[in-house]
Amino acid sequence: MVRIHLPVLDHGRMDPPTLYLIRIAGHLGPTTLSAFPAMVAQVRGTDTVLTGLLPDRSALYGVLAEAEALDLDLVELRKLVRRHW
């Protein structure tokens, strides 16, 4: 008989949400922005900057996949460091 030991996952431990800044070329309209409900949009110069707390890496990848599906031009992606929350 062969015994297999699987690693124990700590389901009680969760990383805190991470604040991201995503800069997209151009001004996004309300319809396009509705694809990013977890993000707050601001126009900065010729770009739209989306910021928001995302619960995990898969949520970030979901936002990036949506931007790609909409054929948006990603200019910058930045993980923002929390100072005093």
C-alpha positions, 0 to 999 in steps of 0.5 A: 500500500502506497500512502500519499501525503498532500500538503495541508492548505491553510484555508484560514489565511488570506492575503489582504486585498492589494491596491492596483493602478492601471493606466490605459491609453485614451479616454474610456467612455461609460460603457467601457468603464462598466466592464471594470466595476471594481475599479475607480476611473480618473482621466489624467492627461490623455490616459484613463487611470483605473485604481482599485483594491483587488482581492487576489491575483486572479482578480487582477488577471481578470481585469487585465483580460477584460482590457485585452478583450476590449482591445485597450492599450495598457500603458502602466500597471502598478501595485501600490504600497499601503502606507497607513490604512 
